[in-house]
Amino acid sequence: MKAFIAVLLLLMSGASWAQKGQFISVAEYQSRFFANDAPWQTLWVDKTLRAEIEAILGRRFSTLRLRYWGDKQRTGWVLEEIGKELPITVGVVVEAGKIFDLSILEYRESRGGEVRYPFFTRQFQQVALAQQSQPQLDKSIDGITGATLSVRALKKIATLALFLHQRTPFYQPINNSP
């Protein structure tokens, strides 16, 4: 009986550790979407930009600069946001003002790791910012039971990447006039 309980506890603890992990390196992510020699670009965070970022994230933001890749109308961002207690590292590629790819690079929480799978991350493809006074996504993202905080974190990261893309020289506004 003791052996059964020990095995059961071992299996249960393994399930929570299976959620955690580094799934792709930053260099690998870059090579998927940009030329290997694509240099890092820098977006300096001034007082106004900081206030806008803090409004999106709903928390204090103390970083002085954000690094990204850029080419033509495409930017790539590696951003972090807290899930429940630990940061989630996410790669986001924005092209022509819409999300081209969103991938979980590293997940550190013991629960909610389902957000890294394509069935969830595919929802972000072709999402843009809604034409609102406060930046928000133009499409609804379905949640995952038990991963509510991780889903919220990814929505914030997606919104932030789209917002930051608009502050780069790689952004070209969509012209809807005839």
Secondary structure, 3 states (H helix, E strand, C coil): CHHHHHHHHHHHHHHHHHHCEECCCHHHHHHHHCCCCCCEEEEECCHHHHHHHHHHHCCCCCCCEEEEEEECCEEEEEEEEECCCCEEEEEEEEECCEEEEEEEEEECCCCCHHHHCHHHHHHHCCCCECCCCCCCECCCCCCCCCCHHHHHHHHHHHHHHHHHHCCCCCCCCCCCCC
